[in-house]
């Protein structure tokens, strides 16, 4: 089965990472042969240094020509609808249609949503409003914004191609949103067994709508080393600390060690039906981490 091995850009200073020069990282990753580059979207994160998602991806797109550029995932409910659509259209235009648009409702981090001035209970509705209007807006058609006061009509130019939509989230509502709007489903901290179960559910929901089943993607947290090691344990501990997750679960989903170890672990996800990998690398030596990931990608494709 074909697959895409992408990496998360170091735009958030957590998991033991430093925020790095996105342009340098993007050039390096493309030269190494990675398939795509992604950025997470947060307004605040407990005081951690972070760069804005869309601006970071624009910088990465400007210095590359081949790798796809992805949001993992855009917090659609936190952003004004038309401004978001204009950013997406501009990214498509400037990157020559290389955008992979992940969209989610985000976690219930009250401080972050309060800073954006958006009530938590409006996250899902606002995300759905964007997903519903986006194809028409990007195509340049007059679009009535029914979720806004006065239902204004907007026409955006120049028209651009609709990017592939990856819907983030593990809940049933996220899976229903996927089959309604998305080309793919993007999960995180899920085991291969959980992904198999969730994929079956997505297939059922798609069949109910008479639509094709979505592609499957996942974010993987990894710590890679030159030789055989317990790098997976390092990644699991970082992930548990950063997000308050049980260590017994993060041990089941983190990847680490040598490129050979990483390739073997990633293969279990590919066997579970994953076609899109977004690998979040931990640690400060990003040059080496990206190089080791590229070696794992070669082994996985062998």
N, C-alpha and C positions, 0 to 999 in steps of 0.2 A: 504494500500500500504506500502511495506517495506521502511524504510528510514534509513539514516546514519546521526547521529548528531555528527559533529566534531567541534573542536575548533581551532582557530588560536593561535599558540604559541606566547608568548610575546617577539618577536625578534626585534620589531621596537618601539622606544620610542616616540610614538605620541598618540593622543586620550587620553591624560592623563595617559598613561601607563609608567611604568618603564621596561627596559630590564631586564628579570629575568633569573635565572639558568634554561636553557632548560631541563637539565636532571631531576631536581627536579620536574619541571612542568609536564614533560611527565610521570614520575612514578605516580604522584598524579592523573593525568587525567585517566590513565589506571586503577588504583585502584578504581576510582569512577565509571567506566563503560562507559565512553565516547567511541564512535566508532572509531574516527580518529583524528589525529593531523596534522595541516597544518602550513606552513610558507610562508609569502609573500617574493617576490624577488625584491630588489632594490639595486642599487649601491650607490646612495646618495639620501637623502630626506631632502632638505632644512636644513642641519645640524643636523637633528635628529639622535640620537644614533640608530644603527641598526646592526644586525648580519647577516652574509651571509646565504642564504636560504639552500643550499644543505649541508653545514657543520652542520648547526643547526639541520636539519632533520636526519643527520647521528647520531648526539649525542642523539637525541630522540629515534631513532631506536635501539641504542646500549643498552639502559636501559629498553626497553619494549619488549614484546613478542607477544602481541595480536593486539593492535591498529594499524590501517592502517596509513601510513605516506604520507602526500600529499603536493605538491607545489601549491600555490594559488596566482598567477600563475608564472611559470618560464618565465623570459623574454628571450625567445629563441634567438631573434635577437641580443641581446647584448653579446652573448657568442659564442666562437668558436664551430663549429658544432661537430667535433669529440671529443673534450674535454667534451662537454655537454653529448654526447652519452656515453662516458666512465664513467662519474659521475653517470648517470642514471643506467647503467649496474652494477656499483659497489654498488649502493644503493639497487638495487633489490637483488643482491647476498648476501649482508650483512644482509638485513632485512628479508630474507626468503620470497621474493616476496610480500612485504606489501606496495609497493609504489603506490600511486595514482598520476599520473603526469598531473598537470595542466600546460598548455602552452598558452601564449598570446603574443601580440605584444607590450603591455605596453602603458602607457600614453605618450603624447607628451611633456614630461618634458625635455626641450632642454638641461639644464645643465647636467642632468644625462646621456643623450646619447652622449653629447660632451665629458664627462669624459671617456666614454667607447670607444670613437673614432669611433662611428658608426653614419653615416648620418641618420636622421629621416626617409627619404624616402626609406631606405633599410630595415626597420623593418619587414614589412610583407613578403617580399621575403625571407629574412634570416630565419624567423620562418617557412615558408613553406618548405624551403630546409631541415631543421631539421626534420620536420614531415614526409616528403617524404622518407628520408633516414633511420630514426630510426628503423623501424621494421626489415629491412634487417641487419643493423649493430648489433642490439641486438641478432639476431638469429645466429650470427657467419658466415653469408654468405659474400663472397667477394662483396664489395659495391663500385661502382664508384660514386665519388662525383662530379656530373656534374656542380654544382654551383661554384666550386673552380678552380682556374687557373691550367691548365694541367690535370684536371679531374683525380686526383689520386684515386687509388683503395685501400681500407682499409678492413682488416678482423680483427674483434675484438673477443677476447676470454677471459674468458669462455662465451659461449652463455647463455642468461638468457631469462626468459619469458617477453614478452612485457607487460608493465604495462597498466592499463586502462588510456586512454587519455581524459582529460577534457580540452576543448578549451574555453578560457576566452574571454570576450568581448560582447558588446551589439549591435554592428553595423551589418549590413547585411553581410559584408565581413566575420565577425567572425562566423556568423551562417553558411555561405557557407563553411568556413574552418572546422566547426564542422562536417557537414555531409560528408565532404571529408575524414577527418582523425580521428575524435574523436568518443569515445564511449559515451561521455556526453558533455553537454554544461554548463559552469559555468559562471553565470552572477553575477552582484553586483548592489547594490542600485536600484533594480527593485521592483516594487510593485507586489502583486499577480496578479492584473489585467494585468499589463504589461507582466508578465511571461506567462499568458494564451495566450495573443496575439502572443508573440514571439514563444511559443511552437507550435502554429498553423502554423506559418511560417516555423519553422524547419521541421514540418511534411510534408509541401508542398515540401520543398527542398529535403528532403529524398526520397519522392515518385518520384521526377524527376530522381533521381539517381537509384531508385530501391533498396534502402537500408533501414534498419529498422530505425525508429525515435530514436534519441539519448535520453539518460537519461538527466534529468534536475537537475541542482544544483544551489545554490546561496550562496553568502556570506551575512551574516546578522550582523549588528552592534548592540551590546546589552550592557546595563548597568543593572545589576540585584541587587536586594535588598532582605533582609529577609522578609519584609512585603510589603503590597500594597503601591506603590509609583509612582512618575512620572519619573522613571528611563529611560523611552523611550525618554523623552524630553532631559535628560542629554546626552544620546547617540546621539540624533539628532543634538544637538548643537555642540558636539565634532566632529561629522562627517562633518557638514557644515563648521566649522572652519578649519579643517585639509585639506579638499579638495576643498574649495571654492565653495561648492554646495549650491543651494538655500535651506534655512531652511524649506520652505513650502514643498519641496520634501523630505528632509531627515526625516521630521516628519512622512511621509507616510511609510518609510521603516525601521526605527529604532525600536528596541524591548527593553523593559525594565520592571522594577518593580519586583514583586515577581515571584517565579517559576510558580505559577498558571497563572499570567498575561503573562509571557513569553511563556508558553506552549500554551495558547490560541492564541497568536499572531503567533507563529510558525505553529500552526495547519492551519491557513489560507493559508500559503505557501504550506504546504503539500497537502491541498485540491486543490491547483492550479497545482499540479503535481510535486512538488519538492521532489526529492529522496535523494539528498545530501545537507546537511547544513554545512556551514563553518562559525562558529560564532566567530566574532571578539569582544572580551570582552573589555570594557573600564574601566579605573580606575586602581589603584595600588594594591589593595588587591586581587591578583589573586587567592590565596587559596580559599577565600570565593566565588569569582566569578565562579570558576570551580565547586565548590560544589553546588552552586545554579543552575548552568546549568545542572548538572547531575540530580538534582531533577526535573527540567523542562523536561529533557529527559524521566524520568520515567513516569511523568504525560502524556507526549505526546504519549508514547507507551501503555498507559493504555486503 
